[in-house]
Amino acid sequence: PRGGFASVRSMAQALARARGLRHARSFTAARARRDAPVRPVPAAAGTARPYGAHEGRARMDPPNGEPAVALHGANHPSLSLRLVTPDGDRLDAGVDFNLHAWPPVPCAKYFDDRAWSAVESFVARVVLGEACVSSLAPGEMDPAGVCSGRGVNQDGTRIETLPMRTKASRGRRTNVRVHLAYYGPAFTGWAWTPENDKDYTDRHPGSANAEDDSRADDDADDATRGSSSTEWRYGERSVSASIQRALRPLFSSDKERLIHGAGRTDKGVHAAAQCFSVWSNATTFTPRDVRDALTAHPAAAAGAWRVVGEPEEVSDSFHATFCATWRRYVYVLPSRALGDEEGTPSRVAVDPAATNAMLNALEGESIDMSAFARATPPGKDSTCFVKVARAFEATVPASKGAERGVGRGARRRKSAGFSEDGGSGVGGGVGGGGAPPNSTTERVLVVELVADRFLRKMVRTLVATAVREAATGARGDVLLRLARAGERAATAPPAPPEGLIFAGVGYGNHPVWDVGGRD
């Protein structure tokens, strides 16, 4: 009803004003205001220019006197927000952040329309063990890996002080810790999802009654073969479901157990040093059996994952998620823009020094990072302690094939280094113009982040926001100020997952990052 909609809109606007915003943050309310009479907004005291030509409609000033171009999302709240932090600090769109007034779509294109094939090829080699992230800064960067520590419980108890079996009544429980590298596009992400994995992990997905469920089947064969709806396919199963299916034969005398991972990577995100733990009472469940089962899975034959080192038996108090003291991510962003997509602000160069300065301001801080997260459940703690936040310029080997971006028009399932039929190779792609002439390397921006925890899409959003603000000339403390403001609409859309690598996890014994306990 018209009156009901107006009432809801009024409530949203009142809430927005209470938070120091000029209009409601919701897209529905923003669209509802699109046809409302425009009102001039005066310049704020102490600012060099007005907030925008009209309330809710920020002016899109083209740089260097270029002709104005209608950009998709010109009414997005991020172009006209006025934020106030709890300590009274004011941030205004176009003045303190997002200085070039990039709406979300052009901002996303800024990251998509780059020489990604070289980065994908480099990551593929990292997953296969042919390269390491430390080669991005030899002698100055830790290699990807899982620390050898035994872990620290959330109450501060170190796992090495506990016996292998903390409760005698449990009998024979074997808890195994595994380090795994995997290629992101080969999976739908780390977490099990019913739409992608239910049929794949059910023992008899098509059975209708108990008599059907009692049919004997060869689980070892079922892990590598099956009907078209239950076999492993490139890009269609999650990592955890694939592990669960690979280990199913080992649970023959016990029920299947949950897989606990150190980091919950999103779809397309890679891992060079994921750690997971799983336990069982089965007599056939040993570290060697676990390694053999994972190696026999089709994902290993396709080069989509690799067991790093030897799995080991650990204390039954060890939990890969809750005993971790820090996580480490490395993001690799191509510096070269391709200019293939229309409407990309590609003339603005990536600024490594400014990006590094902005990230450095976060180090040693315990910060509410909800502004950089997406889909955080209501009431969940969003405070993170940042141990390392830095950026620097590096190089990776140039792609041997044609370069391509990762925008909607160019994104594809078969990415560099892998094919659905299990073949492997480096390079390939569509569009673009290959590596720079007479160059064997591709320049990249590397962002390294270490924190006690990370929220969903936090790393990619933080990287995108830092690069956007550095490229457009914002102050060095802008990330810290945006975090304190807590407004998600003010931050950039997440950077592409192709550049993100889960590069390590700590369990209490790093000489620098574990000094001072869990924090």
C-alpha positions as CSV (number, residue, x, y, z in Angstrom):
1,P,0.0,0.0,0.0
2,R,1.1,3.5,-0.8
3,G,0.8,4.7,2.8
4,G,2.7,1.7,4.1
5,F,5.6,2.2,1.7
6,A,5.8,5.9,2.7
7,S,5.9,5.0,6.3
8,V,8.7,2.5,5.9
9,R,10.6,5.0,3.8
10,S,10.2,7.7,6.4
11,M,11.5,5.3,9.1
12,A,14.5,4.4,7.0
13,Q,15.3,8.0,6.4
14,A,15.0,8.8,10.1
15,L,17.3,6.0,11.0
16,A,19.8,7.2,8.3
17,R,19.7,10.8,9.7
18,A,20.3,9.4,13.2
19,R,23.5,7.7,11.9
20,G,24.7,10.9,10.3
21,L,23.8,10.0,6.7
22,R,22.0,12.2,4.2
23,H,19.8,9.5,2.9
24,A,18.9,5.9,3.7
25,R,21.6,3.4,2.9
26,S,19.1,0.9,1.3
27,F,19.0,0.8,-2.5
28,T,15.2,0.6,-2.3
29,A,15.0,4.0,-0.5
30,A,17.6,5.4,-2.9
31,R,15.6,4.4,-5.9
32,A,12.4,5.8,-4.4
33,R,14.1,9.2,-4.1
34,R,15.3,9.2,-7.6
35,D,12.3,11.2,-9.0
36,A,11.9,13.4,-6.0
37,P,12.4,17.2,-6.4
38,V,16.1,17.9,-6.2
39,R,17.4,20.3,-3.6
40,P,20.7,22.1,-3.6
41,V,23.2,21.1,-0.9
42,P,25.4,23.9,0.4
43,A,29.1,23.5,0.9
44,A,30.1,22.2,4.3
45,A,32.3,24.4,6.5
46,G,35.9,23.7,6.1
47,T,35.6,21.8,2.8
48,A,37.1,22.8,-0.5
49,R,34.0,22.1,-2.6
50,P,30.3,21.1,-2.0
51,Y,29.3,17.6,-1.3
52,G,27.4,17.2,-4.6
53,A,25.1,19.1,-6.9
54,H,22.0,17.5,-5.4
55,E,21.1,15.5,-2.4
56,G,21.2,11.8,-3.4
57,R,22.6,12.6,-6.8
58,A,26.4,13.1,-6.6
59,R,28.0,15.0,-9.5
60,M,30.2,12.8,-11.7
61,D,33.0,15.2,-12.6
62,P,35.1,13.7,-15.4
63,P,38.9,14.2,-14.8
64,N,41.0,16.5,-16.9
65,G,38.1,18.2,-18.6
66,E,37.0,15.0,-20.5
67,P,33.4,14.9,-21.7
68,A,30.9,13.6,-19.2
69,V,30.0,9.9,-19.5
70,A,26.8,8.5,-17.9
71,L,28.0,5.9,-15.5
72,H,25.8,3.0,-14.2
73,G,25.1,3.5,-10.5
74,A,25.4,7.3,-10.5
75,N,22.8,7.4,-7.7
76,H,24.6,4.9,-5.5
77,P,24.8,6.0,-1.8
78,S,28.6,5.8,-1.8
79,L,28.7,8.9,-3.9
80,S,26.9,11.2,-1.5
81,L,27.3,9.7,2.0
82,R,28.1,11.8,5.0
83,L,29.5,9.7,7.8
84,V,30.2,10.4,11.4
85,T,32.3,8.1,13.5
86,P,31.6,7.4,17.2
87,D,34.3,9.9,18.2
88,G,32.8,12.6,16.1
89,D,35.1,12.4,13.0
90,R,33.2,13.3,9.8
91,L,33.8,11.7,6.4
92,D,32.1,13.0,3.3
93,A,32.0,11.1,-0.1
94,G,34.0,12.9,-2.7
95,V,36.0,14.8,-0.1
96,D,37.4,12.3,2.3
97,F,36.8,9.0,0.4
98,N,36.0,7.9,-3.1
99,L,37.4,11.2,-4.3
100,H,36.8,10.4,-8.0
101,A,33.2,9.4,-7.3
102,W,33.4,5.9,-8.8
103,P,30.1,4.0,-8.6
104,P,30.4,0.2,-7.8
105,V,30.2,-1.0,-11.5
106,P,33.1,1.2,-12.8
107,C,35.0,0.4,-9.7
108,A,34.6,-3.3,-10.3
109,K,35.7,-2.9,-13.9
110,Y,38.8,-1.1,-12.7
111,F,39.9,-4.4,-11.1
112,D,38.4,-6.8,-13.6
113,D,39.9,-5.2,-16.7
114,R,43.5,-6.2,-16.1
115,A,46.2,-8.6,-17.1
116,W,44.9,-11.5,-15.0
117,S,46.2,-14.4,-17.0
118,A,49.8,-13.9,-15.7
119,V,48.5,-13.9,-12.1
120,E,46.3,-17.0,-12.7
121,S,49.3,-18.8,-14.2
122,F,51.5,-17.9,-11.2
123,V,48.8,-19.1,-8.7
124,A,48.4,-22.4,-10.6
125,R,52.2,-23.0,-10.2
126,V,51.9,-22.2,-6.5
127,V,49.2,-24.8,-6.1
128,L,51.2,-27.4,-8.0
129,G,54.3,-26.7,-5.8
130,E,56.3,-25.2,-8.7
131,A,56.4,-21.7,-7.2
132,C,55.9,-20.0,-3.8
133,V,54.5,-16.7,-2.7
134,S,57.8,-15.8,-1.1
135,S,59.2,-15.4,-4.7
136,L,57.2,-12.1,-4.8
137,A,59.7,-10.6,-2.4
138,P,62.7,-12.9,-2.0
139,G,64.2,-12.6,1.5
140,E,61.5,-10.2,2.7
141,M,58.4,-12.4,2.7
142,D,57.6,-15.7,4.6
143,P,56.8,-18.6,2.3
144,A,53.3,-19.9,2.3
145,G,52.8,-22.6,4.9
146,V,51.1,-23.8,8.1
147,C,53.1,-23.2,11.3
148,S,54.3,-26.3,13.0
149,G,52.8,-25.2,16.4
150,R,50.3,-27.6,18.1
151,G,47.7,-24.8,18.5
152,V,46.2,-22.7,21.3
153,N,42.8,-23.2,22.8
154,Q,40.6,-20.1,23.1
155,D,41.2,-20.1,26.9
156,G,44.9,-19.8,26.2
157,T,45.8,-23.4,26.9
158,R,48.6,-24.6,24.6
159,I,47.8,-27.9,23.0
160,E,51.3,-29.3,23.4
161,T,50.7,-29.3,27.2
162,L,47.7,-31.7,26.8
163,P,47.8,-35.5,26.3
164,M,47.0,-36.9,22.9
165,R,43.7,-38.2,24.3
166,T,42.2,-35.9,26.9
167,K,39.3,-38.3,27.8
168,A,39.9,-42.0,28.4
169,S,36.3,-42.8,27.8
170,R,36.7,-41.9,24.1
171,G,38.8,-44.9,23.4
172,R,40.7,-45.0,20.2
173,R,40.1,-41.6,18.5
174,T,42.5,-40.6,15.7
175,N,42.6,-36.9,15.0
176,V,44.5,-36.0,11.8
177,R,45.8,-32.7,10.7
178,V,46.3,-32.1,6.9
179,H,47.8,-29.2,5.0
180,L,46.2,-28.7,1.6
181,A,46.8,-26.4,-1.4
182,Y,44.0,-25.9,-4.0
183,Y,43.1,-23.9,-7.0
184,G,40.0,-21.7,-6.3
185,P,38.1,-21.8,-9.6
186,A,38.1,-25.6,-9.5
187,F,35.7,-25.5,-6.5
188,T,32.6,-23.5,-5.4
189,G,34.4,-22.4,-2.2
190,W,35.5,-24.1,1.0
191,A,32.1,-24.5,2.6
192,W,29.6,-27.3,1.9
193,T,26.4,-26.1,0.3
194,P,23.2,-28.2,-0.2
195,E,22.6,-26.9,-3.8
196,N,26.1,-28.0,-4.9
197,D,27.1,-30.9,-2.6
198,K,24.1,-32.7,-1.1
199,D,23.8,-35.3,-3.9
200,Y,27.6,-35.6,-4.0
201,T,28.1,-36.4,-0.3
202,D,25.0,-38.5,0.3
203,R,25.8,-42.1,0.3
204,H,22.7,-43.0,-1.9
205,P,21.3,-39.7,-3.2
206,G,18.7,-41.4,-5.3
207,S,17.4,-44.0,-2.7
208,A,13.8,-43.8,-1.6
209,N,13.6,-46.3,1.3
210,A,15.7,-48.2,3.8
211,E,15.8,-51.2,1.5
212,D,17.5,-49.1,-1.1
213,D,19.9,-47.6,1.5
214,S,21.0,-51.1,2.5
215,R,22.4,-51.8,-0.9
216,A,26.1,-52.5,-0.8
217,D,28.3,-50.3,-2.8
218,D,32.0,-49.9,-3.4
219,D,32.8,-46.5,-1.7
220,A,36.3,-46.5,-3.1
221,D,35.0,-46.6,-6.7
222,D,32.2,-44.3,-5.8
223,A,34.7,-41.6,-4.8
224,T,36.1,-41.5,-8.3
225,R,33.2,-42.6,-10.5
226,G,29.5,-42.1,-10.4
227,S,26.5,-40.8,-12.3
228,S,26.6,-37.4,-13.9
229,S,24.8,-35.9,-10.8
230,T,27.2,-37.4,-8.2
231,E,30.7,-37.3,-9.8
232,W,33.3,-34.7,-9.1
233,R,33.2,-31.9,-11.7
234,Y,35.5,-28.9,-12.1
235,G,34.0,-25.8,-10.5
236,E,30.9,-27.6,-9.2
237,R,31.8,-29.0,-5.8
238,S,33.1,-27.4,-2.6
239,V,36.4,-28.2,-1.1
240,S,35.0,-29.6,2.1
241,A,32.5,-31.8,0.2
242,S,35.3,-33.1,-2.0
243,I,37.4,-34.0,1.1
244,Q,34.4,-35.7,2.7
245,R,33.8,-37.8,-0.4
246,A,37.5,-38.7,-0.7
247,L,37.7,-39.9,2.9
248,R,34.4,-41.8,2.8
249,P,36.0,-45.2,2.4
250,L,38.0,-44.6,5.6
251,F,34.8,-44.3,7.6
252,S,33.5,-47.8,6.8
253,S,33.4,-48.8,10.5
254,D,32.4,-45.4,11.8
255,K,30.1,-42.6,10.8
256,E,31.4,-39.7,8.7
257,R,32.8,-36.8,10.6
258,L,32.9,-33.1,9.9
259,I,35.8,-31.4,8.2
260,H,37.2,-28.4,10.2
261,G,39.2,-25.9,8.1
262,A,41.4,-23.0,9.3
263,G,40.0,-20.6,6.7
264,R,36.6,-20.5,4.9
265,T,37.6,-19.3,1.4
266,D,35.0,-18.0,-1.0
267,K,34.4,-19.2,-4.5
268,G,37.4,-18.6,-6.7
269,V,39.8,-18.0,-3.8
270,H,42.9,-20.1,-3.8
271,A,44.8,-21.7,-0.9
272,A,48.5,-22.4,-0.7
273,A,48.4,-23.4,2.9
274,Q,45.0,-24.4,4.1
275,C,44.9,-26.6,7.2
276,F,42.0,-28.9,8.2
277,S,41.4,-31.5,10.9
278,V,39.2,-34.5,10.9
279,W,38.9,-37.4,13.4
280,S,37.4,-40.9,13.5
281,N,37.2,-44.0,15.7
282,A,37.7,-46.2,12.7
283,T,40.7,-48.6,12.8
284,T,41.4,-47.8,9.1
285,F,41.8,-44.1,9.8
286,T,45.5,-43.2,9.8
287,P,47.5,-40.2,8.4
288,R,48.8,-42.3,5.6
289,D,45.3,-43.5,4.7
290,V,44.1,-39.9,4.7
291,R,46.9,-38.9,2.3
292,D,46.3,-41.8,0.0
293,A,42.5,-41.1,-0.2
294,L,43.1,-37.4,-1.0
295,T,45.7,-38.3,-3.6
296,A,43.3,-40.8,-5.3
297,H,40.5,-38.2,-5.6
298,P,39.9,-36.8,-9.1
299,A,40.7,-33.3,-7.9
300,A,44.3,-34.4,-7.4
301,A,44.5,-35.9,-10.9
302,A,43.2,-32.7,-12.3
303,G,45.8,-30.7,-10.5
304,A,43.1,-28.9,-8.5
305,W,44.5,-29.7,-5.1
306,R,47.7,-31.0,-3.6
307,V,48.5,-32.5,-0.2
308,V,51.4,-30.4,1.3
309,G,53.8,-32.5,3.4
310,E,52.6,-35.5,5.4
311,P,49.4,-35.5,7.4
312,E,50.0,-36.1,11.1
313,E,48.1,-37.4,14.0
314,V,47.5,-34.7,16.7
315,S,45.9,-34.4,20.1
316,D,42.1,-34.9,20.1
317,S,41.9,-31.4,21.6
318,F,43.3,-29.9,18.3
319,H,40.7,-28.1,16.1
320,A,42.0,-26.5,12.9
321,T,39.5,-23.6,13.3
322,F,39.5,-22.7,17.0
323,C,43.1,-23.5,17.8
324,A,44.5,-21.1,15.1
325,T,46.1,-17.9,16.4
326,W,46.3,-16.0,13.1
327,R,45.5,-16.3,9.4
328,R,47.5,-14.9,6.5
329,Y,46.3,-13.8,3.0
330,V,48.2,-12.6,0.0
331,Y,46.5,-10.7,-2.8
332,V,48.1,-10.3,-6.2
333,L,46.7,-7.6,-8.4
334,P,47.9,-7.0,-12.0
335,S,49.2,-3.4,-12.4
336,R,48.5,-3.3,-16.1
337,A,45.0,-2.3,-17.3
338,L,43.9,-3.9,-20.6
339,G,41.3,-1.2,-21.6
340,D,39.0,-3.9,-23.0
341,E,35.8,-2.9,-21.1
342,E,33.9,0.3,-21.8
343,G,33.4,2.6,-18.9
344,T,36.6,1.5,-17.0
345,P,38.5,4.3,-15.2
346,S,41.7,2.7,-16.4
347,R,43.7,5.9,-16.8
348,V,44.1,6.1,-13.0
349,A,47.2,4.0,-12.1
350,V,47.6,1.8,-9.1
351,D,49.7,3.5,-6.5
352,P,51.7,0.9,-4.4
353,A,53.3,3.4,-2.1
354,A,50.0,5.1,-1.1
355,T,48.3,1.8,-0.8
356,N,51.0,0.6,1.6
357,A,50.7,3.7,3.7
358,M,47.0,3.3,4.1
359,L,47.3,-0.4,5.0
360,N,50.1,0.3,7.5
361,A,47.7,2.5,9.5
362,L,45.8,-0.7,10.4
363,E,48.7,-2.6,11.9
364,G,48.6,-3.2,15.6
365,E,45.0,-2.2,15.9
366,S,42.0,-4.1,17.2
367,I,39.3,-2.8,14.8
368,D,35.6,-3.4,14.0
369,M,36.0,-4.4,10.4
370,S,32.3,-4.8,9.6
371,A,32.5,-1.9,7.0
372,F,34.8,-4.2,4.9
373,A,32.8,-7.4,5.4
374,R,29.8,-8.7,3.6
375,A,26.9,-10.8,4.8
376,T,28.0,-10.7,8.4
377,P,25.3,-12.4,10.6
378,P,23.5,-9.9,13.0
379,G,25.1,-9.9,16.4
380,K,28.4,-11.5,15.3
381,D,31.6,-10.1,16.7
382,S,33.4,-8.3,13.8
383,T,36.5,-7.1,15.7
384,C,39.8,-8.2,14.2
385,F,43.3,-7.7,15.4
386,V,45.5,-6.8,12.4
387,K,49.1,-8.0,12.8
388,V,50.4,-7.2,9.3
389,A,49.0,-5.0,6.6
390,R,51.3,-3.9,3.8
391,A,51.5,-3.5,0.0
392,F,54.4,-3.5,-2.4
393,E,55.2,-3.8,-6.1
394,A,56.5,-7.1,-7.5
395,T,56.6,-9.1,-10.8
396,V,55.3,-12.5,-11.9
397,P,56.3,-14.3,-15.1
398,A,54.3,-12.9,-18.1
399,S,51.5,-15.0,-19.6
400,K,52.5,-17.1,-22.6
401,G,49.1,-16.7,-24.1
402,A,46.7,-13.8,-24.8
403,E,45.8,-11.7,-21.8
404,R,42.2,-11.3,-20.6
405,G,40.3,-9.6,-17.9
406,V,37.9,-11.3,-15.5
407,G,34.8,-9.1,-16.1
408,R,31.4,-10.6,-16.7
409,G,32.0,-10.7,-20.4
410,A,35.3,-12.5,-20.1
411,R,35.0,-14.6,-17.0
412,R,35.1,-18.3,-17.7
413,R,35.2,-21.6,-15.7
414,K,38.3,-23.0,-17.3
415,S,41.1,-20.8,-15.9
416,A,44.8,-20.7,-16.6
417,G,46.6,-23.9,-15.6
418,F,43.7,-26.3,-15.5
419,S,41.1,-27.9,-17.8
420,E,38.0,-29.8,-16.9
421,D,39.4,-33.1,-18.4
422,G,42.3,-33.0,-16.0
423,G,44.9,-31.5,-18.3
424,S,47.1,-28.7,-17.2
425,G,49.1,-26.0,-18.8
426,V,49.9,-22.3,-18.3
427,G,48.5,-19.3,-20.0
428,G,45.6,-19.2,-22.5
429,G,42.6,-17.0,-22.3
430,V,40.6,-14.9,-24.5
431,G,40.8,-11.2,-25.5
432,G,43.5,-8.8,-24.6
433,G,46.9,-8.3,-26.2
434,G,49.3,-10.6,-24.3
435,A,52.2,-9.4,-22.2
436,P,53.9,-6.0,-22.8
437,P,56.1,-6.0,-25.8
438,N,59.6,-7.5,-25.2
439,S,58.7,-8.2,-21.6
440,T,59.0,-11.6,-19.8
441,T,57.4,-10.3,-16.5
442,E,54.2,-8.7,-15.5
443,R,54.1,-6.0,-12.8
444,V,51.7,-6.7,-9.9
445,L,50.7,-5.1,-6.6
446,V,51.0,-7.5,-3.7
447,V,49.0,-7.0,-0.5
448,E,49.8,-9.1,2.5
449,L,47.4,-9.3,5.5
450,V,47.8,-11.2,8.7
451,A,45.2,-11.0,11.5
452,D,43.7,-13.2,14.2
453,R,40.6,-13.6,12.1
454,F,39.0,-12.4,8.8
455,L,35.3,-11.8,8.1
456,R,33.5,-12.8,4.9
457,K,34.9,-11.0,1.8
458,M,36.9,-8.7,4.1
459,V,40.2,-9.2,2.4
460,R,38.9,-8.5,-1.1
461,T,36.9,-5.5,0.0
462,L,39.8,-4.1,2.0
463,V,42.2,-4.5,-0.9
464,A,39.7,-2.9,-3.4
465,T,39.0,0.0,-1.1
466,A,42.7,0.6,-0.3
467,V,43.6,0.6,-4.0
468,R,40.6,2.9,-4.9
469,E,41.5,5.4,-2.2
470,A,45.2,5.3,-3.0
471,A,44.6,5.8,-6.7
472,T,42.3,8.8,-6.1
473,G,44.5,10.6,-3.5
474,A,42.7,10.1,-0.2
475,R,44.4,10.6,3.2
476,G,46.7,7.9,4.6
477,D,44.3,7.1,7.5
478,V,41.2,6.8,5.3
479,L,40.9,3.0,5.9
480,L,41.0,3.4,9.6
481,R,38.4,6.2,9.5
482,L,36.1,4.1,7.2
483,A,36.4,1.2,9.6
484,R,35.4,3.4,12.5
485,A,32.5,4.8,10.6
486,G,31.2,1.3,10.0
487,E,29.3,2.0,6.8
488,R,29.5,-0.8,4.2
489,A,28.1,1.3,1.4
490,A,31.2,3.6,1.6
491,T,33.7,0.8,0.8
492,A,34.5,-0.6,-2.6
493,P,33.0,-3.8,-4.1
494,P,35.2,-6.8,-3.5
495,A,38.2,-7.3,-5.7
496,P,38.1,-10.4,-8.0
497,P,38.8,-13.7,-6.2
498,E,41.3,-14.8,-8.8
499,G,44.0,-12.7,-7.0
500,L,43.5,-13.9,-3.4
501,I,45.6,-16.7,-1.9
502,F,45.1,-18.2,1.6
503,A,48.8,-18.3,2.4
504,G,49.1,-19.5,5.9
505,V,47.8,-20.1,9.4
506,G,49.5,-20.0,12.8
507,Y,49.2,-22.3,15.7
508,G,51.1,-20.5,18.4
509,N,54.8,-20.6,17.6
510,H,55.6,-17.9,15.0
511,P,58.5,-15.8,16.3
512,V,56.8,-12.5,15.4
513,W,53.1,-13.0,14.9
514,D,52.5,-15.1,18.0
515,V,54.4,-12.8,20.4
516,G,52.0,-11.8,23.1
517,G,49.6,-14.7,22.9
518,R,46.5,-15.1,20.7
519,D,46.3,-11.3,20.1
